[in-house]
Amino acid sequence: MRPIFNQHGKTVSWLSKDVIYDLGGEEIAFIKDKAVFTYDGKYVGIFENGFFRDKSGHAVAFLTGAYGGPKLPTPEIPPVPPVPAKHPVPSSPPAMSEDPTVKSKWSRIDWIEFIR
């Protein structure tokens, strides 16, 4: 599992393959064709070049090695990854209208607002 960091460098979630887990190991979202969806099928943004971006294209969170976005903070040493929970069956995601224009600034929304 790879830690997902917010704009302050704090671990906010985990990524394994195309599944996003909360800090306790529960699946909360997934990535399909770079679009990020909750398990009830809600489109929340994109994942590209190591950045999670809101629907406006602003960065919300990142993985180590992210590029092409705002200046990255020094990430904290992440906690020990949780044991992943069983995979829920995702809803059929809606079609995306189009990719948001990538911005080089941080979003005004935080990770929790993004992922819910």
Backbone atoms as SQL, in Angstrom:
CREATE TABLE atoms (id INTEGER PRIMARY KEY, chain TEXT, resi INTEGER, resn TEXT, atom TEXT, x REAL, y REAL, z REAL);
INSERT INTO atoms VALUES
  (1, 'A', 1, 'MET', 'N', 0.842, -1.191, 0.000),
  (2, 'A', 1, 'MET', 'CA', 0.000, 0.000, 0.000),
  (3, 'A', 1, 'MET', 'C', 0.877, 1.241, 0.000),
  (4, 'A', 2, 'ARG', 'N', 0.432, 2.230, -0.748),
  (5, 'A', 2, 'ARG', 'CA', 1.152, 3.499, -0.830),
  (6, 'A', 2, 'ARG', 'C', 0.377, 4.577, -0.071),
  (7, 'A', 3, 'PRO', 'N', 1.082, 5.363, 0.753),
  (8, 'A', 3, 'PRO', 'CA', 0.374, 6.412, 1.483),
  (9, 'A', 3, 'PRO', 'C', -0.054, 7.553, 0.565),
  (10, 'A', 4, 'ILE', 'N', -1.219, 8.107, 0.847),
  (11, 'A', 4, 'ILE', 'CA', -1.730, 9.292, 0.169),
  (12, 'A', 4, 'ILE', 'C', -1.594, 10.437, 1.165),
  (13, 'A', 5, 'PHE', 'N', -0.949, 11.526, 0.728),
  (14, 'A', 5, 'PHE', 'CA', -0.692, 12.664, 1.597),
  (15, 'A', 5, 'PHE', 'C', -1.543, 13.862, 1.191),
  (16, 'A', 6, 'ASN', 'N', -1.937, 14.687, 2.171),
  (17, 'A', 6, 'ASN', 'CA', -2.658, 15.916, 1.863),
  (18, 'A', 6, 'ASN', 'C', -1.661, 17.049, 1.597),
  (19, 'A', 7, 'GLN', 'N', -2.147, 18.249, 1.406),
  (20, 'A', 7, 'GLN', 'CA', -1.281, 19.373, 1.051),
  (21, 'A', 7, 'GLN', 'C', -0.334, 19.784, 2.178),
  (22, 'A', 8, 'HIS', 'N', -0.531, 19.228, 3.375),
  (23, 'A', 8, 'HIS', 'CA', 0.356, 19.517, 4.502),
  (24, 'A', 8, 'HIS', 'C', 1.347, 18.381, 4.741),
  (25, 'A', 9, 'GLY', 'N', 1.274, 17.329, 3.913),
  (26, 'A', 9, 'GLY', 'CA', 2.182, 16.197, 4.049),
  (27, 'A', 9, 'GLY', 'C', 1.719, 15.147, 5.036),
  (28, 'A', 10, 'LYS', 'N', 0.487, 15.234, 5.496),
  (29, 'A', 10, 'LYS', 'CA', -0.064, 14.270, 6.446),
  (30, 'A', 10, 'LYS', 'C', -0.706, 13.102, 5.695),
  (31, 'A', 11, 'THR', 'N', -0.492, 11.892, 6.180),
  (32, 'A', 11, 'THR', 'CA', -1.110, 10.706, 5.588),
  (33, 'A', 11, 'THR', 'C', -2.612, 10.763, 5.824),
  (34, 'A', 12, 'VAL', 'N', -3.389, 10.672, 4.722),
  (35, 'A', 12, 'VAL', 'CA', -4.853, 10.752, 4.832),
  (36, 'A', 12, 'VAL', 'C', -5.561, 9.485, 4.370),
  (37, 'A', 13, 'SER', 'N', -4.885, 8.670, 3.573),
  (38, 'A', 13, 'SER', 'CA', -5.465, 7.427, 3.056),
  (39, 'A', 13, 'SER', 'C', -4.347, 6.563, 2.485),
  (40, 'A', 14, 'TRP', 'N', -4.753, 5.452, 1.908),
  (41, 'A', 14, 'TRP', 'CA', -3.816, 4.519, 1.294),
  (42, 'A', 14, 'TRP', 'C', -4.316, 4.136, -0.094),
  (43, 'A', 15, 'LEU', 'N', -3.376, 3.810, -0.984),
  (44, 'A', 15, 'LEU', 'CA', -3.713, 3.352, -2.326),
  (45, 'A', 15, 'LEU', 'C', -3.050, 2.011, -2.569),
  (46, 'A', 16, 'SER', 'N', -3.834, 1.046, -3.035),
  (47, 'A', 16, 'SER', 'CA', -3.306, -0.253, -3.432),
  (48, 'A', 16, 'SER', 'C', -3.953, -0.598, -4.762),
  (49, 'A', 17, 'LYS', 'N', -3.121, -0.723, -5.785),
  (50, 'A', 17, 'LYS', 'CA', -3.605, -0.897, -7.156),
  (51, 'A', 17, 'LYS', 'C', -4.514, 0.278, -7.474),
  (52, 'A', 18, 'ASP', 'N', -5.793, 0.050, -7.740),
  (53, 'A', 18, 'ASP', 'CA', -6.724, 1.131, -8.055),
  (54, 'A', 18, 'ASP', 'C', -7.769, 1.335, -6.963),
  (55, 'A', 19, 'VAL', 'N', -7.469, 0.881, -5.757),
  (56, 'A', 19, 'VAL', 'CA', -8.409, 0.992, -4.646),
  (57, 'A', 19, 'VAL', 'C', -7.845, 1.950, -3.593),
  (58, 'A', 20, 'ILE', 'N', -8.698, 2.868, -3.119),
  (59, 'A', 20, 'ILE', 'CA', -8.324, 3.825, -2.079),
  (60, 'A', 20, 'ILE', 'C', -8.934, 3.349, -0.767),
  (61, 'A', 21, 'TYR', 'N', -8.096, 3.275, 0.267),
  (62, 'A', 21, 'TYR', 'CA', -8.513, 2.834, 1.600),
  (63, 'A', 21, 'TYR', 'C', -8.409, 3.988, 2.584),
  (64, 'A', 22, 'ASP', 'N', -9.296, 3.988, 3.591),
  (65, 'A', 22, 'ASP', 'CA', -9.136, 4.956, 4.658),
  (66, 'A', 22, 'ASP', 'C', -8.008, 4.479, 5.573),
  (67, 'A', 23, 'LEU', 'N', -7.714, 5.246, 6.607),
  (68, 'A', 23, 'LEU', 'CA', -6.591, 4.907, 7.478),
  (69, 'A', 23, 'LEU', 'C', -6.806, 3.610, 8.245),
  (70, 'A', 24, 'GLY', 'N', -8.065, 3.176, 8.374),
  (71, 'A', 24, 'GLY', 'CA', -8.373, 1.934, 9.069),
  (72, 'A', 24, 'GLY', 'C', -8.422, 0.715, 8.166),
  (73, 'A', 25, 'GLY', 'N', -8.229, 0.899, 6.860),
  (74, 'A', 25, 'GLY', 'CA', -8.206, -0.223, 5.933),
  (75, 'A', 25, 'GLY', 'C', -9.509, -0.486, 5.208),
  (76, 'A', 26, 'GLU', 'N', -10.510, 0.379, 5.397),
  (77, 'A', 26, 'GLU', 'CA', -11.787, 0.213, 4.696),
  (78, 'A', 26, 'GLU', 'C', -11.701, 0.856, 3.317),
  (79, 'A', 27, 'GLU', 'N', -12.237, 0.176, 2.319),
  (80, 'A', 27, 'GLU', 'CA', -12.242, 0.722, 0.964),
  (81, 'A', 27, 'GLU', 'C', -13.232, 1.869, 0.878),
  (82, 'A', 28, 'ILE', 'N', -12.779, 2.998, 0.312),
  (83, 'A', 28, 'ILE', 'CA', -13.648, 4.168, 0.250),
  (84, 'A', 28, 'ILE', 'C', -13.849, 4.685, -1.173),
  (85, 'A', 29, 'ALA', 'N', -12.972, 4.314, -2.086),
  (86, 'A', 29, 'ALA', 'CA', -13.095, 4.796, -3.466),
  (87, 'A', 29, 'ALA', 'C', -12.217, 3.930, -4.368),
  (88, 'A', 30, 'PHE', 'N', -12.361, 4.151, -5.675),
  (89, 'A', 30, 'PHE', 'CA', -11.534, 3.426, -6.635),
  (90, 'A', 30, 'PHE', 'C', -11.248, 4.321, -7.829),
  (91, 'A', 31, 'ILE', 'N', -10.222, 3.929, -8.573),
  (92, 'A', 31, 'ILE', 'CA', -9.808, 4.667, -9.762),
  (93, 'A', 31, 'ILE', 'C', -10.111, 3.821, -10.984),
  (94, 'A', 32, 'LYS', 'N', -10.749, 4.426, -11.961),
  (95, 'A', 32, 'LYS', 'CA', -11.017, 3.748, -13.227),
  (96, 'A', 32, 'LYS', 'C', -10.711, 4.723, -14.347),
  (97, 'A', 33, 'ASP', 'N', -9.740, 4.361, -15.188),
  (98, 'A', 33, 'ASP', 'CA', -9.339, 5.219, -16.301),
  (99, 'A', 33, 'ASP', 'C', -9.030, 6.636, -15.816),
  (100, 'A', 34, 'LYS', 'N', -8.280, 6.748, -14.762),
  (101, 'A', 34, 'LYS', 'CA', -7.814, 7.959, -14.067),
  (102, 'A', 34, 'LYS', 'C', -8.910, 8.759, -13.374),
  (103, 'A', 35, 'ALA', 'N', -10.175, 8.362, -13.502),
  (104, 'A', 35, 'ALA', 'CA', -11.262, 9.004, -12.770),
  (105, 'A', 35, 'ALA', 'C', -11.389, 8.348, -11.392),
  (106, 'A', 36, 'VAL', 'N', -11.697, 9.148, -10.367),
  (107, 'A', 36, 'VAL', 'CA', -11.865, 8.654, -9.003),
  (108, 'A', 36, 'VAL', 'C', -13.357, 8.640, -8.677),
  (109, 'A', 37, 'PHE', 'N', -13.834, 7.482, -8.204),
  (110, 'A', 37, 'PHE', 'CA', -15.241, 7.284, -7.870),
  (111, 'A', 37, 'PHE', 'C', -15.368, 6.723, -6.464),
  (112, 'A', 38, 'THR', 'N', -16.431, 7.114, -5.761),
  (113, 'A', 38, 'THR', 'CA', -16.763, 6.459, -4.508),
  (114, 'A', 38, 'THR', 'C', -17.444, 5.143, -4.865),
  (115, 'A', 39, 'TYR', 'N', -17.640, 4.273, -3.876),
  (116, 'A', 39, 'TYR', 'CA', -18.247, 2.974, -4.161),
  (117, 'A', 39, 'TYR', 'C', -19.734, 3.053, -4.471),
  (118, 'A', 40, 'ASP', 'N', -20.355, 4.202, -4.249),
  (119, 'A', 40, 'ASP', 'CA', -21.750, 4.345, -4.679),
  (120, 'A', 40, 'ASP', 'C', -21.842, 4.961, -6.067),
  (121, 'A', 41, 'GLY', 'N', -20.682, 5.082, -6.761),
  (122, 'A', 41, 'GLY', 'CA', -20.657, 5.518, -8.144),
  (123, 'A', 41, 'GLY', 'C', -20.500, 7.014, -8.352),
  (124, 'A', 42, 'LYS', 'N', -20.253, 7.770, -7.296),
  (125, 'A', 42, 'LYS', 'CA', -20.111, 9.229, -7.419),
  (126, 'A', 42, 'LYS', 'C', -18.707, 9.582, -7.927),
  (127, 'A', 43, 'TYR', 'N', -18.663, 10.354, -8.998),
  (128, 'A', 43, 'TYR', 'CA', -17.395, 10.852, -9.548),
  (129, 'A', 43, 'TYR', 'C', -16.918, 12.001, -8.668),
  (130, 'A', 44, 'VAL', 'N', -15.664, 11.939, -8.178),
  (131, 'A', 44, 'VAL', 'CA', -15.152, 12.993, -7.298),
  (132, 'A', 44, 'VAL', 'C', -13.970, 13.757, -7.877),
  (133, 'A', 45, 'GLY', 'N', -13.305, 13.219, -8.895),
  (134, 'A', 45, 'GLY', 'CA', -12.152, 13.911, -9.480),
  (135, 'A', 45, 'GLY', 'C', -11.291, 12.955, -10.277),
  (136, 'A', 46, 'ILE', 'N', -10.024, 13.333, -10.446),
  (137, 'A', 46, 'ILE', 'CA', -9.104, 12.498, -11.223),
  (138, 'A', 46, 'ILE', 'C', -7.831, 12.204, -10.433),
  (139, 'A', 47, 'PHE', 'N', -7.138, 11.164, -10.875),
  (140, 'A', 47, 'PHE', 'CA', -5.827, 10.817, -10.352),
  (141, 'A', 47, 'PHE', 'C', -4.892, 10.787, -11.546),
  (142, 'A', 48, 'GLU', 'N', -3.909, 11.682, -11.539),
  (143, 'A', 48, 'GLU', 'CA', -2.987, 11.775, -12.665),
  (144, 'A', 48, 'GLU', 'C', -1.641, 12.292, -12.191),
  (145, 'A', 49, 'ASN', 'N', -0.571, 11.681, -12.655),
  (146, 'A', 49, 'ASN', 'CA', 0.797, 12.066, -12.322),
  (147, 'A', 49, 'ASN', 'C', 1.040, 12.110, -10.812),
  (148, 'A', 50, 'GLY', 'N', 0.349, 11.230, -10.082),
  (149, 'A', 50, 'GLY', 'CA', 0.534, 11.132, -8.640),
  (150, 'A', 50, 'GLY', 'C', -0.296, 12.096, -7.825),
  (151, 'A', 51, 'PHE', 'N', -1.123, 12.925, -8.484),
  (152, 'A', 51, 'PHE', 'CA', -1.999, 13.868, -7.783),
  (153, 'A', 51, 'PHE', 'C', -3.453, 13.423, -7.875),
  (154, 'A', 52, 'PHE', 'N', -4.170, 13.557, -6.768),
  (155, 'A', 52, 'PHE', 'CA', -5.620, 13.442, -6.749),
  (156, 'A', 52, 'PHE', 'C', -6.133, 14.862, -6.903),
  (157, 'A', 53, 'ARG', 'N', -7.005, 15.083, -7.903),
  (158, 'A', 53, 'ARG', 'CA', -7.478, 16.431, -8.213),
  (159, 'A', 53, 'ARG', 'C', -8.992, 16.489, -8.138),
  (160, 'A', 54, 'ASP', 'N', -9.498, 17.627, -7.658),
  (161, 'A', 54, 'ASP', 'CA', -10.944, 17.809, -7.581),
  (162, 'A', 54, 'ASP', 'C', -11.519, 18.029, -8.975),
  (163, 'A', 55, 'LYS', 'N', -12.817, 18.226, -9.060),
  (164, 'A', 55, 'LYS', 'CA', -13.482, 18.380, -10.356),
  (165, 'A', 55, 'LYS', 'C', -13.046, 19.633, -11.106),
  (166, 'A', 56, 'SER', 'N', -12.434, 20.577, -10.393),
  (167, 'A', 56, 'SER', 'CA', -11.928, 21.794, -11.036),
  (168, 'A', 56, 'SER', 'C', -10.485, 21.653, -11.492),
  (169, 'A', 57, 'GLY', 'N', -9.834, 20.541, -11.128),
  (170, 'A', 57, 'GLY', 'CA', -8.448, 20.312, -11.530),
  (171, 'A', 57, 'GLY', 'C', -7.416, 20.706, -10.486),
  (172, 'A', 58, 'HIS', 'N', -7.862, 21.201, -9.320),
  (173, 'A', 58, 'HIS', 'CA', -6.931, 21.575, -8.254),
  (174, 'A', 58, 'HIS', 'C', -6.498, 20.333, -7.472),
  (175, 'A', 59, 'ALA', 'N', -5.248, 20.321, -7.042),
  (176, 'A', 59, 'ALA', 'CA', -4.717, 19.188, -6.290),
  (177, 'A', 59, 'ALA', 'C', -5.326, 19.130, -4.895),
  (178, 'A', 60, 'VAL', 'N', -5.695, 17.925, -4.480),
  (179, 'A', 60, 'VAL', 'CA', -6.249, 17.696, -3.146),
  (180, 'A', 60, 'VAL', 'C', -5.274, 16.874, -2.317),
  (181, 'A', 61, 'ALA', 'N', -4.608, 15.913, -2.953),
  (182, 'A', 61, 'ALA', 'CA', -3.687, 15.016, -2.262),
  (183, 'A', 61, 'ALA', 'C', -2.691, 14.470, -3.287),
  (184, 'A', 62, 'PHE', 'N', -1.657, 13.775, -2.784),
  (185, 'A', 62, 'PHE', 'CA', -0.611, 13.282, -3.685),
  (186, 'A', 62, 'PHE', 'C', 0.054, 12.028, -3.141),
  (187, 'A', 63, 'LEU', 'N', 0.744, 11.349, -4.041),
  (188, 'A', 63, 'LEU', 'CA', 1.618, 10.229, -3.691),
  (189, 'A', 63, 'LEU', 'C', 3.058, 10.700, -3.807),
  (190, 'A', 64, 'THR', 'N', 3.952, 10.035, -3.123),
  (191, 'A', 64, 'THR', 'CA', 5.370, 10.328, -3.289),
  (192, 'A', 64, 'THR', 'C', 5.725, 10.184, -4.767),
  (193, 'A', 65, 'GLY', 'N', 6.466, 11.150, -5.295),
  (194, 'A', 65, 'GLY', 'CA', 6.853, 11.119, -6.703),
  (195, 'A', 65, 'GLY', 'C', 5.909, 11.870, -7.617),
  (196, 'A', 66, 'ALA', 'N', 4.853, 12.493, -7.074),
  (197, 'A', 66, 'ALA', 'CA', 3.906, 13.253, -7.895),
  (198, 'A', 66, 'ALA', 'C', 4.628, 14.398, -8.595),
  (199, 'A', 67, 'TYR', 'N', 4.162, 14.731, -9.793),
  (200, 'A', 67, 'TYR', 'CA', 4.768, 15.832, -10.545),
  (201, 'A', 67, 'TYR', 'C', 3.709, 16.546, -11.372),
  (202, 'A', 68, 'GLY', 'N', 4.043, 17.781, -11.780),
  (203, 'A', 68, 'GLY', 'CA', 3.142, 18.542, -12.629),
  (204, 'A', 68, 'GLY', 'C', 2.042, 19.244, -11.866),
  (205, 'A', 69, 'GLY', 'N', 2.300, 19.602, -10.635),
  (206, 'A', 69, 'GLY', 'CA', 1.284, 20.262, -9.827),
  (207, 'A', 69, 'GLY', 'C', 1.900, 21.290, -8.904),
  (208, 'A', 70, 'PRO', 'N', 1.214, 21.604, -7.817),
  (209, 'A', 70, 'PRO', 'CA', 1.730, 22.592, -6.878),
  (210, 'A', 70, 'PRO', 'C', 2.959, 22.067, -6.147),
  (211, 'A', 71, 'LYS', 'N', 3.639, 22.986, -5.480),
  (212, 'A', 71, 'LYS', 'CA', 4.817, 22.613, -4.694),
  (213, 'A', 71, 'LYS', 'C', 4.393, 21.614, -3.618),
  (214, 'A', 72, 'LEU', 'N', 5.176, 20.555, -3.486),
  (215, 'A', 72, 'LEU', 'CA', 4.852, 19.500, -2.519),
  (216, 'A', 72, 'LEU', 'C', 5.488, 19.787, -1.167),
  (217, 'A', 73, 'PRO', 'N', 4.739, 19.510, -0.092),
  (218, 'A', 73, 'PRO', 'CA', 5.334, 19.611, 1.232),
  (219, 'A', 73, 'PRO', 'C', 6.199, 18.381, 1.485),
  (220, 'A', 74, 'THR', 'N', 6.993, 18.429, 2.524),
  (221, 'A', 74, 'THR', 'CA', 7.727, 17.236, 2.933),
  (222, 'A', 74, 'THR', 'C', 6.732, 16.319, 3.635),
  (223, 'A', 75, 'PRO', 'N', 6.520, 15.116, 3.098),
  (224, 'A', 75, 'PRO', 'CA', 5.535, 14.232, 3.727),
  (225, 'A', 75, 'PRO', 'C', 6.051, 13.659, 5.045),
  (226, 'A', 76, 'GLU', 'N', 5.112, 13.424, 5.954),
  (227, 'A', 76, 'GLU', 'CA', 5.454, 12.780, 7.214),
  (228, 'A', 76, 'GLU', 'C', 5.862, 11.333, 6.964),
  (229, 'A', 77, 'ILE', 'N', 6.485, 10.728, 7.928),
  (230, 'A', 77, 'ILE', 'CA', 6.727, 9.287, 7.840),
  (231, 'A', 77, 'ILE', 'C', 5.371, 8.638, 8.079),
  (232, 'A', 78, 'PRO', 'N', 4.867, 7.884, 7.095),
  (233, 'A', 78, 'PRO', 'CA', 3.516, 7.336, 7.233),
  (234, 'A', 78, 'PRO', 'C', 3.441, 6.266, 8.318),
  (235, 'A', 79, 'PRO', 'N', 2.243, 6.093, 8.876),
  (236, 'A', 79, 'PRO', 'CA', 2.051, 5.015, 9.844),
  (237, 'A', 79, 'PRO', 'C', 2.136, 3.660, 9.142),
  (238, 'A', 80, 'VAL', 'N', 2.097, 2.613, 9.914),
  (239, 'A', 80, 'VAL', 'CA', 2.079, 1.262, 9.353),
  (240, 'A', 80, 'VAL', 'C', 0.760, 1.091, 8.594),
  (241, 'A', 81, 'PRO', 'N', 0.820, 0.590, 7.353),
  (242, 'A', 81, 'PRO', 'CA', -0.423, 0.413, 6.592),
  (243, 'A', 81, 'PRO', 'C', -1.373, -0.563, 7.279),
  (244, 'A', 82, 'PRO', 'N', -2.674, -0.332, 7.157),
  (245, 'A', 82, 'PRO', 'CA', -3.649, -1.248, 7.754),
  (246, 'A', 82, 'PRO', 'C', -3.786, -2.510, 6.920),
  (247, 'A', 83, 'VAL', 'N', -4.402, -3.500, 7.511),
  (248, 'A', 83, 'VAL', 'CA', -4.759, -4.703, 6.764),
  (249, 'A', 83, 'VAL', 'C', -6.013, -4.357, 5.975),
  (250, 'A', 84, 'PRO', 'N', -5.980, -4.494, 4.643),
  (251, 'A', 84, 'PRO', 'CA', -7.143, -4.106, 3.840),
  (252, 'A', 84, 'PRO', 'C', -8.374, -4.946, 4.136),
  (253, 'A', 85, 'ALA', 'N', -9.525, -4.294, 4.085),
  (254, 'A', 85, 'ALA', 'CA', -10.810, -4.972, 4.252),
  (255, 'A', 85, 'ALA', 'C', -11.187, -5.657, 2.936),
  (256, 'A', 86, 'LYS', 'N', -12.233, -6.440, 2.995),
  (257, 'A', 86, 'LYS', 'CA', -12.733, -7.137, 1.812),
  (258, 'A', 86, 'LYS', 'C', -13.228, -6.121, 0.784),
  (259, 'A', 87, 'HIS', 'N', -13.011, -6.422, -0.485),
  (260, 'A', 87, 'HIS', 'CA', -13.421, -5.527, -1.569),
  (261, 'A', 87, 'HIS', 'C', -14.938, -5.488, -1.731),
  (262, 'A', 88, 'PRO', 'N', -15.548, -4.300, -1.627),
  (263, 'A', 88, 'PRO', 'CA', -16.963, -4.199, -1.979),
  (264, 'A', 88, 'PRO', 'C', -17.108, -4.195, -3.497),
  (265, 'A', 89, 'VAL', 'N', -18.269, -4.483, -3.963),
  (266, 'A', 89, 'VAL', 'CA', -18.522, -4.445, -5.402),
  (267, 'A', 89, 'VAL', 'C', -18.865, -3.009, -5.769),
  (268, 'A', 90, 'PRO', 'N', -18.067, -2.378, -6.660),
  (269, 'A', 90, 'PRO', 'CA', -18.362, -0.991, -7.012),
  (270, 'A', 90, 'PRO', 'C', -19.607, -0.868, -7.874),
  (271, 'A', 91, 'SER', 'N', -20.292, 0.261, -7.719),
  (272, 'A', 91, 'SER', 'CA', -21.401, 0.580, -8.613),
  (273, 'A', 91, 'SER', 'C', -20.823, 0.882, -9.981),
  (274, 'A', 92, 'SER', 'N', -21.643, 0.820, -10.994),
  (275, 'A', 92, 'SER', 'CA', -21.175, 1.205, -12.319),
  (276, 'A', 92, 'SER', 'C', -20.954, 2.708, -12.324),
  (277, 'A', 93, 'PRO', 'N', -19.713, 3.140, -12.556),
  (278, 'A', 93, 'PRO', 'CA', -19.458, 4.577, -12.527),
  (279, 'A', 93, 'PRO', 'C', -20.093, 5.281, -13.717),
  (280, 'A', 94, 'PRO', 'N', -20.542, 6.520, -13.496),
  (281, 'A', 94, 'PRO', 'CA', -21.094, 7.282, -14.612),
  (282, 'A', 94, 'PRO', 'C', -19.981, 7.702, -15.554),
  (283, 'A', 95, 'ALA', 'N', -20.334, 8.039, -16.755),
  (284, 'A', 95, 'ALA', 'CA', -19.342, 8.528, -17.706),
  (285, 'A', 95, 'ALA', 'C', -18.923, 9.935, -17.291),
  (286, 'A', 96, 'MET', 'N', -17.637, 10.222, -17.437),
  (287, 'A', 96, 'MET', 'CA', -17.141, 11.564, -17.153),
  (288, 'A', 96, 'MET', 'C', -17.442, 12.444, -18.345),
  (289, 'A', 97, 'SER', 'N', -17.779, 13.701, -18.090),
  (290, 'A', 97, 'SER', 'CA', -18.032, 14.604, -19.204),
  (291, 'A', 97, 'SER', 'C', -16.722, 14.956, -19.898),
  (292, 'A', 98, 'GLU', 'N', -15.706, 15.321, -19.135),
  (293, 'A', 98, 'GLU', 'CA', -14.385, 15.590, -19.679),
  (294, 'A', 98, 'GLU', 'C', -13.425, 15.777, -18.522),
  (295, 'A', 99, 'ASP', 'N', -12.139, 15.656, -18.795),
  (296, 'A', 99, 'ASP', 'CA', -11.139, 15.868, -17.764),
  (297, 'A', 99, 'ASP', 'C', -11.117, 17.333, -17.361),
  (298, 'A', 100, 'PRO', 'N', -10.951, 17.597, -16.048),
  (299, 'A', 100, 'PRO', 'CA', -10.799, 18.993, -15.657),
  (300, 'A', 100, 'PRO', 'C', -9.441, 19.514, -16.118),
  (301, 'A', 101, 'THR', 'N', -9.349, 20.807, -16.305),
  (302, 'A', 101, 'THR', 'CA', -8.069, 21.410, -16.656),
  (303, 'A', 101, 'THR', 'C', -7.184, 21.372, -15.421),
  (304, 'A', 102, 'VAL', 'N', -5.998, 20.804, -15.557),
  (305, 'A', 102, 'VAL', 'CA', -5.076, 20.652, -14.439),
  (306, 'A', 102, 'VAL', 'C', -4.578, 22.022, -13.997),
  (307, 'A', 103, 'LYS', 'N', -4.668, 22.271, -12.688),
  (308, 'A', 103, 'LYS', 'CA', -4.215, 23.530, -12.100),
  (309, 'A', 103, 'LYS', 'C', -2.953, 23.287, -11.291),
  (310, 'A', 104, 'SER', 'N', -2.165, 24.319, -11.089),
  (311, 'A', 104, 'SER', 'CA', -0.931, 24.178, -10.317),
  (312, 'A', 104, 'SER', 'C', -1.096, 24.711, -8.899),
  (313, 'A', 105, 'LYS', 'N', -2.329, 24.691, -8.390),
  (314, 'A', 105, 'LYS', 'CA', -2.601, 25.148, -7.031),
  (315, 'A', 105, 'LYS', 'C', -3.344, 24.061, -6.266),
  (316, 'A', 106, 'TRP', 'N', -3.294, 24.202, -4.940),
  (317, 'A', 106, 'TRP', 'CA', -4.024, 23.286, -4.083),
  (318, 'A', 106, 'TRP', 'C', -5.503, 23.662, -4.059),
  (319, 'A', 107, 'SER', 'N', -6.337, 22.674, -3.912),
  (320, 'A', 107, 'SER', 'CA', -7.783, 22.867, -3.818),
  (321, 'A', 107, 'SER', 'C', -8.159, 23.515, -2.489),
  (322, 'A', 108, 'ARG', 'N', -9.314, 24.123, -2.454),
  (323, 'A', 108, 'ARG', 'CA', -9.846, 24.676, -1.207),
  (324, 'A', 108, 'ARG', 'C', -10.546, 23.599, -0.389),
  (325, 'A', 109, 'ILE', 'N', -10.844, 22.464, -1.028),
  (326, 'A', 109, 'ILE', 'CA', -11.468, 21.374, -0.273),
  (327, 'A', 109, 'ILE', 'C', -10.393, 20.436, 0.244),
  (328, 'A', 110, 'ASP', 'N', -10.677, 19.790, 1.366),
  (329, 'A', 110, 'ASP', 'CA', -9.704, 18.850, 1.921),
  (330, 'A', 110, 'ASP', 'C', -10.032, 17.430, 1.457),
  (331, 'A', 111, 'TRP', 'N', -9.218, 16.490, 1.880),
  (332, 'A', 111, 'TRP', 'CA', -9.362, 15.099, 1.443),
  (333, 'A', 111, 'TRP', 'C', -10.734, 14.528, 1.799),
  (334, 'A', 112, 'ILE', 'N', -11.211, 14.787, 3.005),
  (335, 'A', 112, 'ILE', 'CA', -12.491, 14.233, 3.433),
  (336, 'A', 112, 'ILE', 'C', -13.622, 14.754, 2.545),
  (337, 'A', 113, 'GLU', 'N', -13.637, 16.043, 2.255),
  (338, 'A', 113, 'GLU', 'CA', -14.662, 16.592, 1.358),
  (339, 'A', 113, 'GLU', 'C', -14.548, 15.973, -0.037),
  (340, 'A', 114, 'PHE', 'N', -13.331, 15.790, -0.511),
  (341, 'A', 114, 'PHE', 'CA', -13.093, 15.223, -1.831),
  (342, 'A', 114, 'PHE', 'C', -13.638, 13.812, -1.937),
  (343, 'A', 115, 'ILE', 'N', -13.336, 12.991, -0.975),
  (344, 'A', 115, 'ILE', 'CA', -13.623, 11.566, -1.085),
  (345, 'A', 115, 'ILE', 'C', -15.054, 11.202, -0.676),
  (346, 'A', 116, 'ARG', 'N', -15.791, 12.142, -0.106),
  (347, 'A', 116, 'ARG', 'CA', -17.178, 11.842, 0.296),
  (348, 'A', 116, 'ARG', 'C', -18.087, 12.546, -0.625);
